[in-house]
Amino acid sequence: MKVNVGTSNSLKLEAVRTVFAVAFPEDHIEVNAIDVTSGVPGQPFDEQVATGAINRARAALLDADYGVGIEAGIVGFPGCEERFSVQFCAIVDRDGEITVGHGPGYTLPSKVLAKLEAGSDLNREMSELSGIDEIREKIGAVGYLSNGMTDRLTITRDAVLMALIPRIKKTV
């Protein structure tokens, strides 16, 4: 099974590789990084997050069985004053069917969120705050903010799994 992922982020590639290998243990899984653009701002908000994941998945598909797009961003939910950092994953197949899921959401420090709303991005702000260069490729903001109780790889795997669920038990 060939899976193209619309990113060069090694952490996202590892998340896809791990989830697909567990979901489809009988298949040989080939995961490839495809450099694509998301079509959304570098720091997406609200519907831009899911849109970016879908755009990445579609652009990455090419000659593969599946194209996968993962986009992290800030989303709000009706009736809730908080905004959450969350990762969306979209998976598209050769027939054009798209499935989407997202991982856990968490709140950011208000000072960080204010900087994002002013045009900065989470990697820049959290790398500066934590002292960890390119934190997005390592533990991520969630790893730093949770004192290592979870990390970006874990929540990215969760997002990929949520998008893959409709494809795992198609007979149900």
Beta strands, then each sheet from edge to edge (+ up, - down):
strand 1: 2-5
strand 2: 30-33
strand 3: 66-76
strand 4: 83-93
strand 5: 98-102
sheet 1: 2+ 1+ 3+ 4- 5+
end
